[in-house]
Amino acid sequence: MKQTVLSGIRSTGNLHLGNYFGAIRNFVRMQHEYNCYFFVADLHSLTTHPHPDNLHGNVRKVISEYLACGIDPDVATLYVQSDVPEISELYLLMNMNAYVGELERTTTFKDKIRKQPENVNAGLLTYPVLMATDIIIHKANKVPVGKDQEQNLEMARKFARRFNRIYEVDYFPEPEAFSFTGELIKIPGLDGSGKMGKSEGNAINLVDDPKIIRKKVMRAVTDAGPTELNQAPTEPIQNLFSLMEVVSETDTLNFFKEKYAACEIRYGDLKNQLAEDIIKFTTPIRDRILTIHDDDAYLKKVTKQGAEKARESASRTLREVREIIGFRSF
């Protein structure tokens, strides 16, 4: 029996090169080896109070991008979180076993209230509970998570254990962090440090057109240039080389590394080449995204099919949880 893997992404922006190389290309490979659930977390995005038009538009974008990158809705289950009402009910039930103190201590809650002190809502506090619900409603065994989400995954494990202990059952499995069999690549941002991300504003989006990509790359942080032969690259320059490693030919990368080592590097030439290589890589994906994004019939079919498949699993779990808790019909 295939193990169940679950992964979601918030509907608050476009997918970028970091998403693609960090996870999505591995999702495409593993959807044939595992029972995979991929979802767009539009309920999570409500903590930032998005405008109704933006909410729907962002969901449409993310679904289109998932499909364009190779997620097969006939193989994996691809769905929109809010299309599965069982998630909201299980979220309510799980909140009854979550305690304010432990939620207030989570790193993500502390970070969020620091970033949006004018909007410290209950959804931010119980974010780990909803995240746990997303996982356990399909009784997922494995969850691909980044370093910043490890604590939330541990919370999901805690809530699963707590439910089993309170009701003296062995019902929910404890989800584990998923380790891809392929090499994990951390894609750096264009700001000279850290990783590529939407909130950091340092990303190349998969849907960016060539003009935008060139503009972003030309603004990438560099340094004053090497001053000694065979000098080790500084972090901003190593970041540009790391981007080249995933989008450029090996000979191209080696050429610019040799120029750097010889103190002959011209950063303008490096950035121009990197921009063109990124454009060459992303253009086929971008074309597919735009085609899918405008295909109302296809998107309706995919999301309807995904909701049906997800609800089949979710409704079974919710029905059994209600029975365990003691909710029974007369």
C-alpha positions in Angstrom: 0.0 0.0 0.0 1.4 3.4 -1.0 2.2 5.8 1.8 0.3 9.1 1.8 2.1 12.4 1.3 0.5 15.8 1.7 1.8 19.2 0.7 0.1 22.6 0.4 1.0 26.2 -0.6 -0.7 29.4 0.5 -2.7 31.2 -2.2 -0.9 34.5 -1.6 1.4 34.8 -4.6 3.1 33.2 -7.5 5.4 30.2 -7.5 9.0 31.0 -8.0 12.3 29.2 -8.9 12.9 28.4 -5.3 9.5 26.6 -5.1 10.2 24.7 -8.3 13.7 23.4 -7.5 13.1 23.1 -3.8 10.0 20.9 -4.0 7.7 21.0 -7.1 10.0 19.1 -9.5 10.3 16.4 -6.8 6.4 16.4 -6.4 6.2 15.7 -10.1 8.4 12.6 -9.7 6.9 11.2 -6.6 3.3 11.5 -7.5 3.6 8.1 -9.2 5.2 6.5 -6.2 3.1 7.8 -3.3 -0.6 8.6 -2.6 -0.1 12.4 -3.0 -2.4 15.2 -2.0 -1.5 18.7 -3.1 -3.7 21.6 -2.1 -4.0 25.4 -2.3 -4.3 26.7 1.3 -6.8 29.5 0.7 -8.2 29.2 4.2 -4.8 29.9 5.7 -4.5 33.0 3.6 -7.5 34.6 5.4 -5.3 35.6 8.2 -4.0 38.4 6.0 -7.6 39.5 5.0 -7.2 39.3 1.2 -9.7 41.1 -1.0 -12.3 38.6 -2.4 -11.1 39.2 -6.0 -7.5 38.7 -5.0 -8.4 35.5 -3.1 -10.0 33.8 -6.1 -7.4 35.1 -8.5 -4.5 33.8 -6.4 -6.1 30.4 -6.1 -6.5 30.3 -9.9 -2.8 31.3 -10.3 -1.4 28.7 -8.0 -3.6 25.9 -9.5 -2.5 26.9 -13.0 1.2 26.9 -11.9 1.0 23.5 -10.2 -0.5 22.0 -13.4 2.0 23.7 -15.7 4.9 22.3 -13.6 3.7 18.8 -14.2 1.3 17.8 -11.4 -1.1 15.3 -13.0 -4.7 15.6 -11.5 -5.5 12.1 -12.8 -2.6 10.7 -10.7 -2.3 12.9 -7.7 -5.2 14.7 -5.8 -5.0 18.4 -6.4 -7.6 20.5 -4.6 -8.5 23.8 -3.1 -8.6 23.7 0.7 -12.0 25.6 1.0 -13.6 23.1 -1.4 -13.4 20.5 1.4 -15.7 21.6 4.2 -14.7 18.6 6.3 -11.4 20.4 7.0 -13.1 23.3 8.7 -15.1 20.9 10.9 -12.1 18.8 12.0 -10.2 22.1 12.6 -13.0 23.1 15.1 -12.8 19.7 16.8 -9.0 19.8 17.0 -9.0 23.3 18.5 -10.7 21.8 21.5 -7.6 19.9 22.3 -5.1 22.7 21.6 -4.0 25.0 24.4 -3.4 28.8 24.2 -0.1 28.6 26.0 1.5 26.2 23.5 0.1 28.1 20.5 1.4 31.4 21.8 4.9 29.9 22.1 5.2 28.8 18.4 7.8 30.6 16.4 5.5 31.3 13.5 2.9 33.0 15.7 5.7 35.2 17.3 6.9 36.1 13.8 3.5 36.9 12.5 2.5 39.2 15.3 5.7 41.0 14.9 5.1 41.5 11.2 1.4 42.5 11.5 0.9 43.9 15.0 -2.3 45.6 13.8 -3.9 42.3 12.8 -3.3 39.7 15.5 -6.3 37.5 14.8 -7.3 34.1 16.3 -6.5 32.5 12.9 -2.8 33.4 13.4 -2.9 31.8 16.9 -4.5 28.6 15.7 -2.6 28.4 12.4 -0.7 25.3 13.6 -4.0 23.6 14.4 -5.4 24.2 10.8 -2.0 23.0 9.4 -2.3 19.9 11.5 -5.8 19.3 10.3 -4.7 19.5 6.7 -2.3 16.7 7.4 -4.2 14.3 9.6 -7.5 14.6 7.8 -5.9 12.4 5.1 -4.0 10.4 7.7 -0.8 11.5 5.9 2.4 9.6 6.8 4.8 12.1 5.3 4.9 15.9 4.8 7.5 17.8 2.8 8.4 20.8 5.0 11.1 23.5 5.1 13.1 24.4 8.1 10.7 27.2 8.9 7.8 24.8 9.2 9.4 22.0 11.3 7.9 23.3 14.5 4.4 23.3 13.0 4.9 19.7 11.8 5.9 18.7 15.4 2.7 20.4 16.6 0.8 18.2 14.2 2.5 15.1 15.6 1.6 16.4 19.1 -2.1 16.9 18.3 -2.3 13.5 16.7 -0.8 11.9 19.8 -3.0 13.9 22.1 -6.2 12.8 20.2 -5.1 9.2 20.4 -4.3 9.5 24.1 -7.5 11.4 25.1 -9.8 8.9 23.3 -7.7 5.9 24.0 -7.4 4.9 20.3 -4.6 4.3 17.9 -6.2 6.3 15.1 -4.1 9.1 13.7 -0.5 8.3 12.5 2.2 10.7 13.5 3.3 12.4 10.3 7.0 12.6 9.6 9.0 15.1 7.6 9.4 13.9 4.1 13.0 13.6 2.7 13.1 13.6 -1.1 15.2 10.8 -2.6 16.5 13.4 -5.1 19.0 16.2 -4.2 17.4 19.1 -2.5 18.5 22.5 -3.9 18.2 25.7 -1.9 17.7 28.5 -4.4 19.1 31.8 -3.2 17.4 35.1 -3.6 18.6 38.1 -5.6 19.3 40.2 -2.5 22.7 38.7 -1.7 21.7 36.5 1.1 19.1 34.0 2.4 16.8 31.9 0.2 14.4 32.9 -2.5 10.9 33.7 -1.2 7.7 35.7 -1.9 7.7 37.7 1.3 11.4 38.6 0.9 10.8 40.2 -2.5 13.9 38.6 -3.9 12.3 36.0 -6.2 12.1 35.1 -9.9 8.5 34.0 -10.5 7.8 31.2 -12.9 5.2 33.5 -14.7 7.5 36.5 -14.9 7.9 37.7 -18.5 11.4 38.3 -20.0 11.4 42.0 -19.4 10.7 41.6 -15.7 13.3 38.8 -15.3 16.0 40.9 -16.9 15.1 43.9 -14.7 15.2 41.7 -11.5 18.5 40.0 -12.4 20.2 43.3 -13.3 19.3 44.6 -9.8 20.8 41.6 -8.1 23.3 42.4 -5.3 27.0 42.0 -6.2 30.2 43.3 -4.7 33.2 45.4 -5.8 34.8 42.5 -7.5 37.7 40.1 -6.6 41.0 41.6 -5.6 43.1 38.5 -5.6 43.6 35.5 -7.9 41.5 32.5 -7.0 39.7 34.4 -4.4 36.6 32.6 -2.9 33.4 34.2 -4.1 31.5 36.4 -1.6 28.0 35.3 -0.7 26.2 37.6 -3.3 28.4 36.3 -6.1 28.1 32.6 -5.0 24.3 33.1 -5.0 24.5 34.1 -8.7 26.7 31.1 -9.4 24.2 28.9 -7.6 21.4 30.2 -9.8 23.5 29.5 -12.8 24.1 25.9 -11.6 20.4 25.2 -12.1 19.6 27.1 -15.3 22.8 27.4 -17.3 25.0 25.1 -19.3 28.1 23.8 -17.4 30.4 25.4 -19.8 28.7 28.8 -19.2 29.0 28.4 -15.4 32.7 27.4 -15.7 33.5 30.3 -18.0 32.3 32.9 -15.5 33.9 31.1 -12.5 37.2 31.2 -14.4 36.8 34.9 -15.1 36.1 35.5 -11.4 39.2 33.5 -10.4 41.3 35.5 -12.8 39.9 38.8 -11.5 38.5 39.4 -15.0 34.8 39.1 -14.2 32.3 41.6 -15.6 29.2 41.5 -13.5 27.1 43.0 -16.2 28.0 40.2 -18.6 27.3 37.6 -15.8 23.9 39.1 -15.1 23.0 39.3 -18.8 23.8 35.7 -19.3 22.0 34.6 -16.2 18.9 36.5 -17.2 18.8 34.9 -20.6 19.3 31.4 -19.2 16.5 31.9 -16.7 14.3 33.2 -19.5 15.1 30.1 -21.6 14.3 27.8 -18.7 11.0 29.5 -17.5 9.5 30.4 -20.9 8.0 26.9 -21.6 6.6 26.8 -18.1 5.2 30.4 -18.3 3.5 29.6 -21.7 1.8 26.6 -20.1 0.7 28.6 -17.0 -0.9 31.3 -19.2 -2.7 28.7 -21.4 -4.1 26.8 -18.4 -4.9 30.0 -16.5 -7.3 31.1 -19.3 -8.9 27.7 -19.7 -12.0 28.0 -17.5 -13.4 24.6 -18.4 -10.2 22.7 -17.6 -9.7 24.5 -14.3 -13.3 23.8 -13.3 -12.9 20.1 -14.2 -9.6 19.8 -12.3 -10.8 21.5 -9.1 -14.1 19.6 -9.1 -12.3 16.3 -9.6 -9.8 17.2 -6.9 -12.5 18.2 -4.4 -14.3 15.0 -4.9 -11.2 12.9 -4.4 -10.1 14.9 -1.3 -13.6 14.8 0.2 -13.8 11.1 -0.1 -10.8 10.7 2.1 -11.7 13.7 4.4 -15.3 12.7 5.0 -14.3 9.1 6.0 -11.8 10.5 8.5 -14.3 13.0 9.9 -17.0 10.4 10.2 -14.7 8.1 12.2 -13.5 11.0 14.4 -17.0 12.0 15.2 -17.8 8.4 16.2 -14.6 8.2 18.4 -15.5 11.5 20.1 -19.0 10.4 20.8 -21.2 12.2 18.3 -23.8 9.7 17.2 -27.2 10.0 15.5 -30.3 8.9 17.3 
